[in-house]
């Protein structure tokens, strides 16, 4: 699947996006990166808002690749496939 076919999705304070994996053990694979708005104004600046990574999942089976100990609601996790992730 091309990364261009799955749009970035914003759900409340969360931003979800498919990205090439940043992990060398996953070279050539894609990950689902879930970020949340950071009220402390640090992190990646996207459209004037700061986001920090909450969770990174493997695109192929949704297993956790990296957990940053920030809560992501179950409603978001259970809807990833329906949203095209």
Phi and psi restraints in degrees (range 20) as a CNS / XPLOR table:
assign (resid 1 and name C) (resid 2 and name N)
       (resid 2 and name CA) (resid 2 and name C) 1.0 -75.2 20.0 2
assign (resid 2 and name N) (resid 2 and name CA)
       (resid 2 and name C) (resid 3 and name N) 1.0 139.7 20.0 2
assign (resid 2 and name C) (resid 3 and name N)
       (resid 3 and name CA) (resid 3 and name C) 1.0 -65.8 20.0 2
assign (resid 3 and name N) (resid 3 and name CA)
       (resid 3 and name C) (resid 4 and name N) 1.0 -19.4 20.0 2
assign (resid 3 and name C) (resid 4 and name N)
       (resid 4 and name CA) (resid 4 and name C) 1.0 -76.1 20.0 2
assign (resid 4 and name N) (resid 4 and name CA)
       (resid 4 and name C) (resid 5 and name N) 1.0 -15.3 20.0 2
assign (resid 4 and name C) (resid 5 and name N)
       (resid 5 and name CA) (resid 5 and name C) 1.0 -86.6 20.0 2
assign (resid 5 and name N) (resid 5 and name CA)
       (resid 5 and name C) (resid 6 and name N) 1.0 -14.5 20.0 2
assign (resid 5 and name C) (resid 6 and name N)
       (resid 6 and name CA) (resid 6 and name C) 1.0 -110.2 20.0 2
assign (resid 6 and name N) (resid 6 and name CA)
       (resid 6 and name C) (resid 7 and name N) 1.0 112.2 20.0 2
assign (resid 6 and name C) (resid 7 and name N)
       (resid 7 and name CA) (resid 7 and name C) 1.0 -71.9 20.0 2
assign (resid 7 and name N) (resid 7 and name CA)
       (resid 7 and name C) (resid 8 and name N) 1.0 157.7 20.0 2
assign (resid 7 and name C) (resid 8 and name N)
       (resid 8 and name CA) (resid 8 and name C) 1.0 -69.2 20.0 2
assign (resid 8 and name N) (resid 8 and name CA)
       (resid 8 and name C) (resid 9 and name N) 1.0 141.6 20.0 2
assign (resid 8 and name C) (resid 9 and name N)
       (resid 9 and name CA) (resid 9 and name C) 1.0 -124.3 20.0 2
assign (resid 9 and name N) (resid 9 and name CA)
       (resid 9 and name C) (resid 10 and name N) 1.0 135.7 20.0 2
assign (resid 9 and name C) (resid 10 and name N)
       (resid 10 and name CA) (resid 10 and name C) 1.0 -112.1 20.0 2
assign (resid 10 and name N) (resid 10 and name CA)
       (resid 10 and name C) (resid 11 and name N) 1.0 126.1 20.0 2
assign (resid 10 and name C) (resid 11 and name N)
       (resid 11 and name CA) (resid 11 and name C) 1.0 -129.9 20.0 2
assign (resid 11 and name N) (resid 11 and name CA)
       (resid 11 and name C) (resid 12 and name N) 1.0 106.1 20.0 2
assign (resid 11 and name C) (resid 12 and name N)
       (resid 12 and name CA) (resid 12 and name C) 1.0 59.8 20.0 2
assign (resid 12 and name N) (resid 12 and name CA)
       (resid 12 and name C) (resid 13 and name N) 1.0 -124.4 20.0 2
assign (resid 12 and name C) (resid 13 and name N)
       (resid 13 and name CA) (resid 13 and name C) 1.0 -89.5 20.0 2
assign (resid 13 and name N) (resid 13 and name CA)
       (resid 13 and name C) (resid 14 and name N) 1.0 4.5 20.0 2
assign (resid 13 and name C) (resid 14 and name N)
       (resid 14 and name CA) (resid 14 and name C) 1.0 -104.3 20.0 2
assign (resid 14 and name N) (resid 14 and name CA)
       (resid 14 and name C) (resid 15 and name N) 1.0 143.0 20.0 2
assign (resid 14 and name C) (resid 15 and name N)
       (resid 15 and name CA) (resid 15 and name C) 1.0 -123.2 20.0 2
assign (resid 15 and name N) (resid 15 and name CA)
       (resid 15 and name C) (resid 16 and name N) 1.0 125.8 20.0 2
assign (resid 15 and name C) (resid 16 and name N)
       (resid 16 and name CA) (resid 16 and name C) 1.0 -117.8 20.0 2
assign (resid 16 and name N) (resid 16 and name CA)
       (resid 16 and name C) (resid 17 and name N) 1.0 134.3 20.0 2
assign (resid 16 and name C) (resid 17 and name N)
       (resid 17 and name CA) (resid 17 and name C) 1.0 -151.8 20.0 2
assign (resid 17 and name N) (resid 17 and name CA)
       (resid 17 and name C) (resid 18 and name N) 1.0 142.1 20.0 2
assign (resid 17 and name C) (resid 18 and name N)
       (resid 18 and name CA) (resid 18 and name C) 1.0 -82.5 20.0 2
assign (resid 18 and name N) (resid 18 and name CA)
       (resid 18 and name C) (resid 19 and name N) 1.0 135.3 20.0 2
assign (resid 18 and name C) (resid 19 and name N)
       (resid 19 and name CA) (resid 19 and name C) 1.0 -144.0 20.0 2
assign (resid 19 and name N) (resid 19 and name CA)
       (resid 19 and name C) (resid 20 and name N) 1.0 152.1 20.0 2
assign (resid 19 and name C) (resid 20 and name N)
       (resid 20 and name CA) (resid 20 and name C) 1.0 -58.7 20.0 2
assign (resid 20 and name N) (resid 20 and name CA)
       (resid 20 and name C) (resid 21 and name N) 1.0 139.1 20.0 2
assign (resid 20 and name C) (resid 21 and name N)
       (resid 21 and name CA) (resid 21 and name C) 1.0 -62.5 20.0 2
assign (resid 21 and name N) (resid 21 and name CA)
       (resid 21 and name C) (resid 22 and name N) 1.0 138.6 20.0 2
assign (resid 21 and name C) (resid 22 and name N)
       (resid 22 and name CA) (resid 22 and name C) 1.0 -89.9 20.0 2
assign (resid 22 and name N) (resid 22 and name CA)
       (resid 22 and name C) (resid 23 and name N) 1.0 -2.6 20.0 2
assign (resid 22 and name C) (resid 23 and name N)
       (resid 23 and name CA) (resid 23 and name C) 1.0 -95.1 20.0 2
assign (resid 23 and name N) (resid 23 and name CA)
       (resid 23 and name C) (resid 24 and name N) 1.0 129.8 20.0 2
assign (resid 23 and name C) (resid 24 and name N)
       (resid 24 and name CA) (resid 24 and name C) 1.0 -62.5 20.0 2
assign (resid 24 and name N) (resid 24 and name CA)
       (resid 24 and name C) (resid 25 and name N) 1.0 -30.6 20.0 2
assign (resid 24 and name C) (resid 25 and name N)
       (resid 25 and name CA) (resid 25 and name C) 1.0 -69.6 20.0 2
assign (resid 25 and name N) (resid 25 and name CA)
       (resid 25 and name C) (resid 26 and name N) 1.0 -14.2 20.0 2
assign (resid 25 and name C) (resid 26 and name N)
       (resid 26 and name CA) (resid 26 and name C) 1.0 -116.1 20.0 2
assign (resid 26 and name N) (resid 26 and name CA)
       (resid 26 and name C) (resid 27 and name N) 1.0 29.4 20.0 2
assign (resid 26 and name C) (resid 27 and name N)
       (resid 27 and name CA) (resid 27 and name C) 1.0 -52.3 20.0 2
assign (resid 27 and name N) (resid 27 and name CA)
       (resid 27 and name C) (resid 28 and name N) 1.0 128.1 20.0 2
assign (resid 27 and name C) (resid 28 and name N)
       (resid 28 and name CA) (resid 28 and name C) 1.0 86.5 20.0 2
assign (resid 28 and name N) (resid 28 and name CA)
       (resid 28 and name C) (resid 29 and name N) 1.0 -0.9 20.0 2
assign (resid 28 and name C) (resid 29 and name N)
       (resid 29 and name CA) (resid 29 and name C) 1.0 -106.6 20.0 2
assign (resid 29 and name N) (resid 29 and name CA)
       (resid 29 and name C) (resid 30 and name N) 1.0 168.3 20.0 2
assign (resid 29 and name C) (resid 30 and name N)
       (resid 30 and name CA) (resid 30 and name C) 1.0 -114.3 20.0 2
assign (resid 30 and name N) (resid 30 and name CA)
       (resid 30 and name C) (resid 31 and name N) 1.0 152.2 20.0 2
assign (resid 30 and name C) (resid 31 and name N)
       (resid 31 and name CA) (resid 31 and name C) 1.0 -124.4 20.0 2
assign (resid 31 and name N) (resid 31 and name CA)
       (resid 31 and name C) (resid 32 and name N) 1.0 154.3 20.0 2
assign (resid 31 and name C) (resid 32 and name N)
       (resid 32 and name CA) (resid 32 and name C) 1.0 -97.6 20.0 2
assign (resid 32 and name N) (resid 32 and name CA)
       (resid 32 and name C) (resid 33 and name N) 1.0 118.4 20.0 2
assign (resid 32 and name C) (resid 33 and name N)
       (resid 33 and name CA) (resid 33 and name C) 1.0 -106.4 20.0 2
assign (resid 33 and name N) (resid 33 and name CA)
       (resid 33 and name C) (resid 34 and name N) 1.0 122.5 20.0 2
assign (resid 33 and name C) (resid 34 and name N)
       (resid 34 and name CA) (resid 34 and name C) 1.0 -110.3 20.0 2
assign (resid 34 and name N) (resid 34 and name CA)
       (resid 34 and name C) (resid 35 and name N) 1.0 119.5 20.0 2
assign (resid 34 and name C) (resid 35 and name N)
       (resid 35 and name CA) (resid 35 and name C) 1.0 -115.7 20.0 2
assign (resid 35 and name N) (resid 35 and name CA)
       (resid 35 and name C) (resid 36 and name N) 1.0 156.1 20.0 2
assign (resid 35 and name C) (resid 36 and name N)
       (resid 36 and name CA) (resid 36 and name C) 1.0 -126.0 20.0 2
assign (resid 36 and name N) (resid 36 and name CA)
       (resid 36 and name C) (resid 37 and name N) 1.0 150.5 20.0 2
assign (resid 36 and name C) (resid 37 and name N)
       (resid 37 and name CA) (resid 37 and name C) 1.0 -60.1 20.0 2
assign (resid 37 and name N) (resid 37 and name CA)
       (resid 37 and name C) (resid 38 and name N) 1.0 134.8 20.0 2
assign (resid 37 and name C) (resid 38 and name N)
       (resid 38 and name CA) (resid 38 and name C) 1.0 -105.1 20.0 2
assign (resid 38 and name N) (resid 38 and name CA)
       (resid 38 and name C) (resid 39 and name N) 1.0 110.8 20.0 2
assign (resid 38 and name C) (resid 39 and name N)
       (resid 39 and name CA) (resid 39 and name C) 1.0 -67.4 20.0 2
assign (resid 39 and name N) (resid 39 and name CA)
       (resid 39 and name C) (resid 40 and name N) 1.0 -11.8 20.0 2
assign (resid 39 and name C) (resid 40 and name N)
       (resid 40 and name CA) (resid 40 and name C) 1.0 -85.2 20.0 2
assign (resid 40 and name N) (resid 40 and name CA)
       (resid 40 and name C) (resid 41 and name N) 1.0 3.0 20.0 2
assign (resid 40 and name C) (resid 41 and name N)
       (resid 41 and name CA) (resid 41 and name C) 1.0 59.2 20.0 2
assign (resid 41 and name N) (resid 41 and name CA)
       (resid 41 and name C) (resid 42 and name N) 1.0 49.0 20.0 2
assign (resid 41 and name C) (resid 42 and name N)
       (resid 42 and name CA) (resid 42 and name C) 1.0 -144.1 20.0 2
assign (resid 42 and name N) (resid 42 and name CA)
       (resid 42 and name C) (resid 43 and name N) 1.0 156.7 20.0 2
assign (resid 42 and name C) (resid 43 and name N)
       (resid 43 and name CA) (resid 43 and name C) 1.0 120.0 20.0 2
assign (resid 43 and name N) (resid 43 and name CA)
       (resid 43 and name C) (resid 44 and name N) 1.0 -162.4 20.0 2
assign (resid 43 and name C) (resid 44 and name N)
       (resid 44 and name CA) (resid 44 and name C) 1.0 -73.2 20.0 2
assign (resid 44 and name N) (resid 44 and name CA)
       (resid 44 and name C) (resid 45 and name N) 1.0 129.3 20.0 2
assign (resid 44 and name C) (resid 45 and name N)
       (resid 45 and name CA) (resid 45 and name C) 1.0 -92.5 20.0 2
assign (resid 45 and name N) (resid 45 and name CA)
       (resid 45 and name C) (resid 46 and name N) 1.0 115.9 20.0 2
assign (resid 45 and name C) (resid 46 and name N)
       (resid 46 and name CA) (resid 46 and name C) 1.0 -127.9 20.0 2
assign (resid 46 and name N) (resid 46 and name CA)
       (resid 46 and name C) (resid 47 and name N) 1.0 118.5 20.0 2
assign (resid 46 and name C) (resid 47 and name N)
       (resid 47 and name CA) (resid 47 and name C) 1.0 53.6 20.0 2
assign (resid 47 and name N) (resid 47 and name CA)
       (resid 47 and name C) (resid 48 and name N) 1.0 38.5 20.0 2
assign (resid 47 and name C) (resid 48 and name N)
       (resid 48 and name CA) (resid 48 and name C) 1.0 81.1 20.0 2
assign (resid 48 and name N) (resid 48 and name CA)
       (resid 48 and name C) (resid 49 and name N) 1.0 3.0 20.0 2
assign (resid 48 and name C) (resid 49 and name N)
       (resid 49 and name CA) (resid 49 and name C) 1.0 -117.8 20.0 2
assign (resid 49 and name N) (resid 49 and name CA)
       (resid 49 and name C) (resid 50 and name N) 1.0 146.1 20.0 2
assign (resid 49 and name C) (resid 50 and name N)
       (resid 50 and name CA) (resid 50 and name C) 1.0 -96.1 20.0 2
assign (resid 50 and name N) (resid 50 and name CA)
       (resid 50 and name C) (resid 51 and name N) 1.0 133.2 20.0 2
assign (resid 50 and name C) (resid 51 and name N)
       (resid 51 and name CA) (resid 51 and name C) 1.0 -126.1 20.0 2
assign (resid 51 and name N) (resid 51 and name CA)
       (resid 51 and name C) (resid 52 and name N) 1.0 143.6 20.0 2
assign (resid 51 and name C) (resid 52 and name N)
       (resid 52 and name CA) (resid 52 and name C) 1.0 -119.4 20.0 2
assign (resid 52 and name N) (resid 52 and name CA)
       (resid 52 and name C) (resid 53 and name N) 1.0 151.2 20.0 2
assign (resid 52 and name C) (resid 53 and name N)
       (resid 53 and name CA) (resid 53 and name C) 1.0 -72.7 20.0 2
assign (resid 53 and name N) (resid 53 and name CA)
       (resid 53 and name C) (resid 54 and name N) 1.0 131.9 20.0 2
assign (resid 53 and name C) (resid 54 and name N)
       (resid 54 and name CA) (resid 54 and name C) 1.0 -99.1 20.0 2
assign (resid 54 and name N) (resid 54 and name CA)
       (resid 54 and name C) (resid 55 and name N) 1.0 -44.7 20.0 2
assign (resid 54 and name C) (resid 55 and name N)
       (resid 55 and name CA) (resid 55 and name C) 1.0 -156.4 20.0 2
assign (resid 55 and name N) (resid 55 and name CA)
       (resid 55 and name C) (resid 56 and name N) 1.0 141.1 20.0 2
assign (resid 55 and name C) (resid 56 and name N)
       (resid 56 and name CA) (resid 56 and name C) 1.0 -123.1 20.0 2
assign (resid 56 and name N) (resid 56 and name CA)
       (resid 56 and name C) (resid 57 and name N) 1.0 125.7 20.0 2
assign (resid 56 and name C) (resid 57 and name N)
       (resid 57 and name CA) (resid 57 and name C) 1.0 -117.0 20.0 2
assign (resid 57 and name N) (resid 57 and name CA)
       (resid 57 and name C) (resid 58 and name N) 1.0 148.2 20.0 2
assign (resid 57 and name C) (resid 58 and name N)
       (resid 58 and name CA) (resid 58 and name C) 1.0 -70.0 20.0 2
assign (resid 58 and name N) (resid 58 and name CA)
       (resid 58 and name C) (resid 59 and name N) 1.0 130.0 20.0 2
assign (resid 58 and name C) (resid 59 and name N)
       (resid 59 and name CA) (resid 59 and name C) 1.0 -63.1 20.0 2
assign (resid 59 and name N) (resid 59 and name CA)
       (resid 59 and name C) (resid 60 and name N) 1.0 -36.3 20.0 2
assign (resid 59 and name C) (resid 60 and name N)
       (resid 60 and name CA) (resid 60 and name C) 1.0 -69.6 20.0 2
assign (resid 60 and name N) (resid 60 and name CA)
       (resid 60 and name C) (resid 61 and name N) 1.0 -31.2 20.0 2
assign (resid 60 and name C) (resid 61 and name N)
       (resid 61 and name CA) (resid 61 and name C) 1.0 -142.5 20.0 2
assign (resid 61 and name N) (resid 61 and name CA)
       (resid 61 and name C) (resid 62 and name N) 1.0 7.0 20.0 2
assign (resid 61 and name C) (resid 62 and name N)
       (resid 62 and name CA) (resid 62 and name C) 1.0 62.6 20.0 2
assign (resid 62 and name N) (resid 62 and name CA)
       (resid 62 and name C) (resid 63 and name N) 1.0 20.1 20.0 2
assign (resid 62 and name C) (resid 63 and name N)
       (resid 63 and name CA) (resid 63 and name C) 1.0 -77.0 20.0 2
assign (resid 63 and name N) (resid 63 and name CA)
       (resid 63 and name C) (resid 64 and name N) 1.0 154.1 20.0 2
assign (resid 63 and name C) (resid 64 and name N)
       (resid 64 and name CA) (resid 64 and name C) 1.0 -73.3 20.0 2
assign (resid 64 and name N) (resid 64 and name CA)
       (resid 64 and name C) (resid 65 and name N) 1.0 125.1 20.0 2
assign (resid 64 and name C) (resid 65 and name N)
       (resid 65 and name CA) (resid 65 and name C) 1.0 -95.9 20.0 2
assign (resid 65 and name N) (resid 65 and name CA)
       (resid 65 and name C) (resid 66 and name N) 1.0 -39.8 20.0 2
assign (resid 65 and name C) (resid 66 and name N)
       (resid 66 and name CA) (resid 66 and name C) 1.0 -151.3 20.0 2
assign (resid 66 and name N) (resid 66 and name CA)
       (resid 66 and name C) (resid 67 and name N) 1.0 124.9 20.0 2
assign (resid 66 and name C) (resid 67 and name N)
       (resid 67 and name CA) (resid 67 and name C) 1.0 -113.4 20.0 2
assign (resid 67 and name N) (resid 67 and name CA)
       (resid 67 and name C) (resid 68 and name N) 1.0 120.2 20.0 2
assign (resid 67 and name C) (resid 68 and name N)
       (resid 68 and name CA) (resid 68 and name C) 1.0 -99.3 20.0 2
assign (resid 68 and name N) (resid 68 and name CA)
       (resid 68 and name C) (resid 69 and name N) 1.0 21.9 20.0 2
assign (resid 68 and name C) (resid 69 and name N)
       (resid 69 and name CA) (resid 69 and name C) 1.0 54.9 20.0 2
assign (resid 69 and name N) (resid 69 and name CA)
       (resid 69 and name C) (resid 70 and name N) 1.0 38.5 20.0 2
assign (resid 69 and name C) (resid 70 and name N)
       (resid 70 and name CA) (resid 70 and name C) 1.0 -122.5 20.0 2
assign (resid 70 and name N) (resid 70 and name CA)
       (resid 70 and name C) (resid 71 and name N) 1.0 131.3 20.0 2
assign (resid 70 and name C) (resid 71 and name N)
       (resid 71 and name CA) (resid 71 and name C) 1.0 -71.1 20.0 2
assign (resid 71 and name N) (resid 71 and name CA)
       (resid 71 and name C) (resid 72 and name N) 1.0 131.7 20.0 2
assign (resid 71 and name C) (resid 72 and name N)
       (resid 72 and name CA) (resid 72 and name C) 1.0 -117.7 20.0 2
assign (resid 72 and name N) (resid 72 and name CA)
       (resid 72 and name C) (resid 73 and name N) 1.0 125.3 20.0 2
assign (resid 72 and name C) (resid 73 and name N)
       (resid 73 and name CA) (resid 73 and name C) 1.0 -59.0 20.0 2
assign (resid 73 and name N) (resid 73 and name CA)
       (resid 73 and name C) (resid 74 and name N) 1.0 144.5 20.0 2
assign (resid 73 and name C) (resid 74 and name N)
       (resid 74 and name CA) (resid 74 and name C) 1.0 -58.0 20.0 2
assign (resid 74 and name N) (resid 74 and name CA)
       (resid 74 and name C) (resid 75 and name N) 1.0 -31.7 20.0 2
assign (resid 74 and name C) (resid 75 and name N)
       (resid 75 and name CA) (resid 75 and name C) 1.0 -61.4 20.0 2
assign (resid 75 and name N) (resid 75 and name CA)
       (resid 75 and name C) (resid 76 and name N) 1.0 -35.4 20.0 2
assign (resid 75 and name C) (resid 76 and name N)
       (resid 76 and name CA) (resid 76 and name C) 1.0 -72.2 20.0 2
assign (resid 76 and name N) (resid 76 and name CA)
       (resid 76 and name C) (resid 77 and name N) 1.0 -48.0 20.0 2
assign (resid 76 and name C) (resid 77 and name N)
       (resid 77 and name CA) (resid 77 and name C) 1.0 -61.8 20.0 2
assign (resid 77 and name N) (resid 77 and name CA)
       (resid 77 and name C) (resid 78 and name N) 1.0 -38.6 20.0 2
assign (resid 77 and name C) (resid 78 and name N)
       (resid 78 and name CA) (resid 78 and name C) 1.0 -76.4 20.0 2
assign (resid 78 and name N) (resid 78 and name CA)
       (resid 78 and name C) (resid 79 and name N) 1.0 -14.4 20.0 2
assign (resid 78 and name C) (resid 79 and name N)
       (resid 79 and name CA) (resid 79 and name C) 1.0 -98.8 20.0 2
assign (resid 79 and name N) (resid 79 and name CA)
       (resid 79 and name C) (resid 80 and name N) 1.0 -3.0 20.0 2
assign (resid 79 and name C) (resid 80 and name N)
       (resid 80 and name CA) (resid 80 and name C) 1.0 -56.2 20.0 2
assign (resid 80 and name N) (resid 80 and name CA)
       (resid 80 and name C) (resid 81 and name N) 1.0 -46.9 20.0 2
assign (resid 80 and name C) (resid 81 and name N)
       (resid 81 and name CA) (resid 81 and name C) 1.0 -63.5 20.0 2
assign (resid 81 and name N) (resid 81 and name CA)
       (resid 81 and name C) (resid 82 and name N) 1.0 -41.2 20.0 2
assign (resid 81 and name C) (resid 82 and name N)
       (resid 82 and name CA) (resid 82 and name C) 1.0 -64.3 20.0 2
assign (resid 82 and name N) (resid 82 and name CA)
       (resid 82 and name C) (resid 83 and name N) 1.0 -29.3 20.0 2
assign (resid 82 and name C) (resid 83 and name N)
       (resid 83 and name CA) (resid 83 and name C) 1.0 -86.1 20.0 2
assign (resid 83 and name N) (resid 83 and name CA)
       (resid 83 and name C) (resid 84 and name N) 1.0 0.0 20.0 2
assign (resid 83 and name C) (resid 84 and name N)
       (resid 84 and name CA) (resid 84 and name C) 1.0 95.7 20.0 2
assign (resid 84 and name N) (resid 84 and name CA)
       (resid 84 and name C) (resid 85 and name N) 1.0 10.5 20.0 2
